[in-house]
Each structure stands twice: as structure tokens, then as C-alpha cells.
């Protein structure tokens, strides 16, 4: 296996500095998907495939806002460990995992993950792996505000049974 070095790369395309091989961030304000993916693609110009996923606050069901809180001492180190697991498990050239915290409105991005690899299957599998873990076994708590004014209320959101099933499939494959 090739040795990976940790370095920063400034993309001429996006004017964004990414950590290599894994760029992991917690963001309190919006995330610029286009800029992030342009920089990631430029940073991994030798990859044969780049796959990505953007999770957004779903509109509808009377949702007015989504709030994500987290356990700060574990969140970023846990995300970094997860990114390292993905790098090793799928022989990736690079991985990006950005997650918002705070209050967001319907339509806003919550999480962006991307994987660069020599072949598409590894890139797609890594994105699924990262999202299945971030959705069900991470250090985030999520609640939605539904309704208007004084009638509006916050409701805690738990992972669904299919989220747990998606996570469980990785346990049978080594983690």
C-alpha cells in the first residue's frame, strides 16, 4: 500500500485549502458545496472516480428548522477516525467529510461527504460507509421545529430502523 502524507493543497479552481488525504470539518455556518467539490476534485486529479453525497434539511411536514448539537470532545476526533477507516478500507486517494452544527432551515445542506479513488466502486462504497456511520453512530443530536409561533415545538429525531440496518451491514464486512 502506498504511503500517504498529510499536507495541505490550495486549489487554484476554488481558492480553498483542503487537508490531504482527509479533510474533516465541523461547520457552524453554511457549506459551499460547489467550492468544496471543485477543490476536492482538483486535489485528487489522479483519481479515476469522485463520488459525493449532500444531505439537506428536508422541507415539508411543517418543518421550520433543524438543530444539530454535538458532543464536542468526541465529534471531530470521531469523524477523523471514521475518515481514516474509510481511507484504509476502500483504498481511497482522499476523503472529505464536512458536517454542519447549529440551526438550519429547510433546503440547507447538513452534511457533505466525498471520496476519491482509482475506481468508482470504492468511491461509492466509501460514501455509503461514511454516511451510514454519520447518520446512525455519530456524536450528533438532531431535533426539528415544527409548527408556527407559540404552537410550534421542538421534536427530537432518532435514527430510523433502516438507518441502523444500513450501519449493521458494515459490521459483517469488518466494521
Secondary structure, 3 states (H helix, E strand, C coil): CCCCCCEEEECCCCCCEEEECEEEEEECCCCCHHHHHHHHHHHCCCCCEEEEEEEECCCCCCEEEEEEEECHHHHHHHHHHHHHHHHHHCCCCEEEEEEECEEECCCCEEEEEEEEECCHHHHHHHHHHHHHHHHHCCCEEEEEEECCHHHCEEEEECCCHHHHHHHHHHHCCCC
